[in-house]
């Protein structure tokens, strides 16, 4: 009976140990699987953020290049107009300083001739065709026409300079827009990079935490298994010791009894214990 009881205790301990090991293995496997799943999700999130960063960067660069291409003709025209304006300003200053160097307007000679003819007709009608008054009238008319034509010339020249100045100003505005495009591009790329670094860093940290948590949970499962096995072994040893103690013979007055507590077939005493 003692052998059977010990065998039962040992069998129970073995079954408990096997169950504890199986439970620990299952818990460790589940922890590892969950950690791997979370880590893979973090990797996918990082890859998606990287893809979004490069796509956003490509789009921003394409928009920047398109903007530069759209503005380039205006900038080129402004640069050309600025060069012409500088040259013509020098010519304009020369005409102002020396009125005799200006170019007569088209039709100037014809207008002068028309005026001379009118003066001659008037002088002829009054018999003063060869008089000094005719000469004075011709001189006054010629000076007036020259001053008027010179003023008109400077006015037209000034209008032309204003046009060149306007085109040059458009080019300057275009150059400023190009600079703004470049600054905006730098800000965009910097923001995209910062967002990517933050998001990818968080995803990588989450993946690392998941893996670390899985390893900790697996270690805890193994520790629990070892603790359970130790407790099962301790309980089995205590039970076996108690069984041996109860099976020891004792003196009853008429001799030693091999079953002092009257343990029955199923491990109970005669007193129902």
C-alpha positions, 0 to 999 in steps of 0.5 A, a space after each residue: 500500500 505504501 508503494 502504491 501511495 508513493 507512486 500515486 504521489 509521484 505520478 501526481 507530481 509528474 502530471 502537475 509538472 507536465 501541465 505546468 511546463 505545457 502551460 508555461 510553454 503556451 504562455 511563452 509562445 503566445 507572448 513571443 507571437 504577440 510581440 512579433 506581431 506588434 514588432 511587424 506592425 511597427 516595421 510596416 508603420 515605419 516603412 509607410 512613413 518612409 514611403 510617405 516622406 519620399 512621396 511628399 518630398 518628390 511632390 514638393 520638389 516637382 512643384 518647386 521646379 514647375 514654379 521656377 519654370 513658370 516664372 523663368 520667362 518673366 525673370 529672363 525678360 526682366 534681366 534683359 529689360 534691366 540691361 537695356 534700361 541702364 543703357 538707355 538711361 545713359 542716352 537719355 541723360 546725354 539728350 538732356 544735357 545736350 538737346 542738339 544731340 536728340 533725334 528729330 521726330 519722324 515728320 519733323 521736317 515736313 511739319 517745319 516745311 508746312 509752317 514755312 510755307 504758311 509764313 511765306 504765303 502770309 508774307 507774300 500776301 502782305 508784300 513782305 516776302 523779302 522783309 525782315 519780319 518774315 525772317 523773324 517769323 521764320 526764326 521764331 517758328 523754327 525755334 518753337 517747333 524745335 523746342 516742341 519736338 524736343 519736348 515730345 522726344 523726351 516724353 516719348 523717351 521717358 515713356 519707353 524708359 518707364 516700360 523698360 522699368 516696368 518689365 525690369 520690376 516684373 523680373 525682380 518680382 519674379 526673382 523674389 517669388 523664386 526665392 520664396 519658392 526656395 524658402 517654402 521648399 526648405 520649410 516643407 522638406 524640413 517639416 516632412 523630415 521632422 514628421 518622418 523622424 518623429 513617426 518612425 522613431 515612435 514606431 521603432 520604439 513601439 516595436 522595441 517595447 513590444 519585443 522587450 515586453 514579449 521577452 519579459 513575459 516569456 521569462 515570467 512564464 518560465 519563472 512561473 513554471 520553475 516556481 510551480 515545479 518547485 512547489 509541486 516537488 515540495 508538496 510531493 516531498 511533504 506528502 511522501 514524508 507524511 505518508 512514511 511518518 504515518 506508516 511507522 510502527 508504534 508500541 501498543 502494549 502488546 507489541 508494535 503495530 505496523 499501522 498505528 493510525 489504522 490507515 485503511 485501504 484508501 488512506 483513512 483511519 479507523 476514526 474516519 480521518 
